[in-house]
Amino acid sequence: MSALHFDEATHTYTENGVRVPSVTQILAPLNDLSFIKPDVLQFKRDLGTAVHKATELYDLGELDESTVSPLVQPYLDGWIRLRAELPFEILGMEERVFHPAHRYAGTYDRLVMLDGKRCIFDLKTGAMFPSYGPQTAAYKNAVEKASGKRVEGRYAIELRDDGTYRLHEMTDPEDWQVFLGCLALHRFKNKHAA
């Protein structure tokens, strides 16, 4: 039986005491963020974390909206609007998953039932990157391995600073292979690190 653990402080996963790479670490080579100033990048990360927490608390029915920062509110408004306009049932939320064969871990945002299909939703607060396809494919495959149930859809949910959202369906059949290629590269680099 797998014992997956996540350390918030170091953002590291261990499975039965052995460190395993995260989906975002594995896909890092696909996202060149070097052109973004470090303070801006940290602000964007913090904003994303705050938006994720606000949407999670909203979905749990535990959000005190008077505590929501004005910076976070438009993104939350976008999520609330999506929930009103796109009926779906939440099956899982912010769940950590581990793929035993490929030995990676990650945390998906939502597993939902949409139009009779199990789907992965990944919430985004910034620019859309091509790596989101492989990212959702990694979550999909880990969820399928853990549950034994098929996941039929993958979506990046772009929450915007004007209170709107965009739904981006990830349909590239090569996304899983791209992820596995990045995983092989990650392992190669770690194996040969000085």
C-alpha positions in Angstrom: 0.0 0.0 0.0 1.4 3.4 -1.0 2.0 6.0 1.7 2.3 9.3 -0.2 3.4 12.3 1.9 3.7 16.0 0.8 5.9 18.5 2.6 4.4 21.9 2.1 7.5 23.8 3.2 9.8 22.1 0.6 7.1 21.3 -1.9 8.3 17.7 -2.1 6.6 14.4 -2.3 7.8 11.1 -0.7 6.2 7.7 -1.3 7.0 5.2 1.5 9.9 7.5 2.6 11.4 7.8 -0.9 11.4 11.2 -2.6 9.5 11.2 -5.9 9.4 14.0 -8.5 6.3 16.2 -8.8 4.5 16.8 -12.0 5.5 20.5 -12.0 9.2 19.6 -11.4 9.1 17.1 -14.3 7.6 19.7 -16.7 9.8 22.6 -15.6 11.9 22.4 -18.8 8.8 23.2 -20.9 8.2 26.5 -19.1 11.0 29.1 -19.5 10.2 31.7 -16.8 13.6 33.2 -16.8 12.4 36.4 -18.4 10.1 37.1 -15.4 11.6 39.1 -12.5 11.9 36.9 -9.4 9.6 39.2 -7.3 6.9 39.2 -10.0 7.2 35.4 -10.3 6.8 35.1 -6.5 3.8 37.4 -6.5 2.1 35.3 -9.3 2.8 32.1 -7.4 1.4 33.6 -4.2 -1.7 34.9 -6.1 -2.2 31.4 -7.6 -2.0 29.8 -4.2 -4.5 32.3 -2.7 -6.9 31.8 -5.6 -6.7 28.0 -5.3 -7.4 28.2 -1.6 -10.4 30.6 -2.1 -12.0 28.3 -4.7 -11.4 25.3 -2.5 -13.0 26.9 0.5 -15.9 28.1 -1.7 -16.5 24.6 -3.0 -16.4 23.3 0.6 -18.9 25.9 1.6 -16.4 27.3 4.2 -15.4 30.6 2.6 -16.0 33.8 4.4 -16.0 36.1 1.4 -15.3 39.1 3.6 -11.8 37.8 4.1 -11.0 37.5 0.3 -8.4 39.9 -0.9 -9.4 42.4 -3.6 -6.6 40.9 -5.7 -8.1 37.4 -5.4 -11.8 38.4 -5.7 -12.0 38.6 -9.6 -10.5 35.2 -10.0 -13.0 33.8 -7.4 -15.8 35.6 -9.2 -14.7 33.8 -12.4 -14.8 30.4 -10.6 -18.3 31.2 -9.2 -19.5 32.2 -12.6 -18.1 29.0 -14.1 -19.9 26.9 -11.4 -23.2 28.7 -12.3 -22.8 28.3 -16.1 -21.3 24.9 -16.4 -23.0 22.3 -14.2 -20.7 19.6 -12.9 -20.3 17.5 -9.8 -17.0 17.6 -7.9 -15.8 14.0 -7.3 -12.4 15.0 -5.8 -10.6 18.2 -4.8 -6.9 19.1 -4.3 -6.1 15.4 -4.1 -2.5 14.1 -4.1 -1.9 11.3 -6.5 0.9 8.9 -7.1 1.6 6.8 -10.2 3.3 3.6 -9.0 4.7 2.4 -12.3 6.2 5.8 -13.4 6.9 6.9 -9.8 5.8 10.6 -9.9 3.3 12.5 -7.8 1.1 15.6 -8.0 -1.9 17.3 -6.7 -4.8 17.8 -9.1 -7.3 20.7 -8.5 -10.6 19.0 -9.3 -11.9 15.7 -10.5 -15.4 16.3 -11.8 -18.3 14.7 -13.5 -19.1 16.8 -16.5 -21.7 15.7 -19.1 -21.5 12.2 -17.8 -17.7 12.0 -18.1 -15.0 12.0 -15.4 -12.7 15.0 -16.1 -9.7 16.7 -14.6 -9.9 20.4 -14.1 -6.7 22.4 -13.5 -7.2 26.0 -12.4 -4.9 28.7 -13.8 -4.5 32.4 -12.9 -1.9 33.4 -15.4 -0.9 32.9 -19.0 -1.7 29.6 -20.7 1.3 27.4 -21.4 1.6 24.4 -23.7 2.8 22.4 -20.7 -0.8 22.3 -19.3 -1.7 19.5 -21.7 1.1 17.2 -20.5 0.3 18.3 -16.9 -3.3 17.3 -17.1 -2.3 14.0 -18.9 -0.1 13.2 -15.9 -2.9 13.8 -13.4 -5.3 11.8 -15.6 -3.0 8.8 -15.7 -2.2 8.9 -12.0 -6.0 9.2 -11.1 -6.8 6.3 -13.4 -4.1 4.1 -11.9 -5.2 4.9 -8.4 -9.0 4.6 -9.0 -9.2 2.0 -11.7 -11.7 4.3 -13.4 -11.3 6.1 -16.7 -10.9 9.8 -16.9 -12.3 11.0 -20.2 -11.6 14.8 -20.2 -8.9 17.2 -19.3 -9.4 21.0 -18.9 -7.3 24.0 -18.0 -9.6 26.5 -16.4 -8.2 30.0 -17.0 -9.6 32.3 -14.3 -9.1 35.9 -15.3 -8.5 39.2 -13.4 -11.8 40.6 -14.9 -14.0 38.1 -13.2 -14.4 35.9 -16.3 -13.0 32.5 -17.2 -12.1 30.5 -20.2 -12.4 26.7 -20.5 -9.5 25.1 -22.4 -10.0 21.5 -23.3 -6.7 19.6 -23.6 -7.1 17.1 -26.4 -3.6 16.6 -27.9 -3.1 12.8 -28.0 0.7 13.3 -27.6 0.4 15.0 -24.2 1.1 11.8 -22.2 4.1 10.9 -24.4 5.5 14.5 -23.9 5.1 14.0 -20.1 6.9 10.7 -20.2 9.7 12.2 -22.3 10.1 15.0 -19.7 10.1 12.3 -16.9 12.9 10.4 -18.7 14.9 13.7 -19.1 14.3 14.5 -15.4 15.6 11.1 -14.3 18.6 11.3 -16.7 19.6 14.7 -15.3 19.3 13.5 -11.7 21.2 10.4 -12.5 24.1 12.3 -14.0 24.1 15.4 -11.7 27.5 16.2 -10.4 
